[in-house]
Each structure stands twice: as C-alpha cells, then as structure tokens.
C-alpha cells in the first residue's frame, strides 16, 4: 500500500481500498490495523526523513515507523524489512536532536511532520503556539463521528440501537445530531447504518449544515454537493419538505448522493450535474437565479483542515495551492450567489485553514452587491454560536480546540429591495 502511495502517487484511501479488496480473508481488526499502519507512517514521514537525512523508500519508512513507535528495536526492524544493518541508526536520540533545532519554524515542521512551506504558513497565519497545537492535533487518529438521520431516528434512538449492536457511543459536544462511536466499530457493517439511521460525518461538517438554517418548505441548494454528506444533513433539517437541489460537476458523485438518499429515506432531493466549462455552467443555472432560500457553497479547497484523516495530503500540496483554490472559490461564489433570492442566505464553507481560502474569499463575498454579513447566531442560535466561538458571521473550527476537522464558515444575507 505504501509503495502505491509513495512510488505511484495513489491517494492513500484508494490504495488502502484496492489492497484490502484483494485480501478478502482478513478480519476487520486486521483491516483496521493495516489502515492505521499506513496512515501512521504517512503522518510520521516528514519527521522520519529529517532524522534519516534523506528521502526514504517504503520499506525504510515502515521499518523506521516500527522502531520510532517502539514496536520493534531498530536492529529487529532492519532485519524484518531487509535493510542494511545500521540504516536506522540516525533515529537514535530523536527527541534531543529535534529539540536542538534553533529555527522555531523548522522545529515546528519537524515536530509536526509537515513540509517546510506549510510550517511557515501556519506559523505566519496562526502564530507558533497555535500552529504547534494544530500540528499535534492533526497527527493523531480522528474520532469516528456519525450524524443521526432525524428522518428515521433521534440521536437517543440511534444510541440505543447502537448499544444493542454492541457499540458504545457518546454525544458530540456541539452538534445536536452527532455521536462519537467506539473507534473499533465497523460502522458500515452495522444494521443501523444499513437501515439509514446514521451517516458517518465529522462534527464540524455537521455544524456547517446546521449553520445553513434549512427548514421545511424552503428551496435549498447545495452548490458543490459531491457525494452528498452535507446534502443529506440539509434534507433531514428540511424534514423532506421543500426542494433540495444538489449540484456538482461530477455526475458519478451525485449518483452516490442519490443512492445514499434512498437509504436515508430522503425524497425531496433533485440533482443536476453541471458542465465543467464556466460559461456553460453559468448558462445551465440561468433558470435557478434568484429562487433559493439557502445556497451552501462547500467549496473545493486544499483540505488543509482534514490532515488527520488524509495525512498524505500534506505531501501532495504545494505552497501555491491555497491561492490556486481561492481563485476557483471566488468564481464559485460569484456564480452561485446569483441563485439566492432577496431575503435568502448564502453560506460559504471550506475544510481549509488557509486565510486565502477563508477570510479573503469571505471578504469578497461580503462585497457582492446586495449582500450583507449574516450573524451565525441567527442560524446556530446564540448559545451554540457562543459555545463554538463564532464571531459575527464567521466561524473557525479547529482540531485542537473543537476536536473537529478544520473548517471555516461564513454566512451572508441578500437584502430585500
């Protein structure tokens, strides 16, 4: 698996899926162990390579991760992976060597196993202490969080059903829909999942859907719907009444959203694939302009807030990527803001932590003719908005502060008249 990621450029989740599909006899505990081993190596890769002093191959990375974690002594790890004796000697005294790095930003990068450009960006935008806390939080396993599908069960009902299936769950601290499951659960194999009682969804993602304030009878547009995670949360808020329109340039992902909607009992969903060409996409949306009560733009982004779930992303991205995505995001805000009717709202969101993709795009949205910032307490409620730290119409969610993935949300209202 690691070879597919490192040498052939596969996404980690795709490589894992492909390999495990061929290994049909593995028990679920063995599959989890393989996944955790792969993601653990990818999280530690930068730190290991700094200690070794060179770019490491898959076998060397695996051996180094075994030795660094204490699973095996270095000499035993070398023998197991067929490495030359002494290959892992540079790992000795790792903590002292890292602590001795004079440049605090370089030390942040090595401690957090981050590429240099990302360490520099985080330090500049967040400050060293905050960046250090963030990098520590994205280097641990993410919790298994689910959203109760209120079309079929309350959160309490779901918790009872899960307990009957032998799975313990605790309520999420912010989302009124969420539960954190025992991390050893095979969620996809549960009867509760197959029956559509829940969807796997990070708590921060749930809060984005909640911030939209979707209600029964509205027309709601999920403008970058993908496979429908937030779409389905919006459907539950609408209680299947009104019109829910999911848009995306990827028709296959919209088909996945439709399949999930059927399992969840959603029957007010419409989907519409959009052309990839900007001019053609604008033309395809002409009939929808000025008709939506709510438009959610969960924009394509760098994904810098999801590094704990996608540890390989840090090695795929480059320093120009946040600005590259920001240019795309501004086009999408211009396009989909036209769908909002007077008195309706626009909600912009990303799973990035880069200011270029977040506050800078939000400032552009606030300057759109006819739009004004909409305080998030209007949709989240004053108590929850205060609890999560919303400031006016904007909210930042952080792994190290909220226990969620990193998200940004900004809400706007189109003025009447």
VENNORZI-V500236 format. One line per field, one symbol per residue. psi: psi as a letter, one per 20 degrees, with the letter a starting at -180 (. if undefined). Layout:
psi: ???
This chain:
psi: ghhhgghijqqghgggggghhhmiiprhhhghhgghgghgghhigggghgghjrpqrgghggghhgghijhqqghhhgghjkqqpihjhiipkgghgghiphohgggggggjlqqghgggggghhhqggghggghhhjkrpqqopqppoiihqrgggggggghhjjpqqqqqhgpiiqqpqpiipnhhiqhhghjkirqppqhhhhhgghihkqrpiroppohmhcjjghghhhghhikjpapoppqqiohhhhhhggghhghikpjjpqqoqqqhpgghgghhjgiipkiphpppnnqpahkiikhhhmhihhihqrhigghghhgghhghgggihiiprpirqpppqrkrjphhiehhhhhghhippiqqpopiihhhqhggghhikqocjqpppqgigijrrpqpppqqppqq.
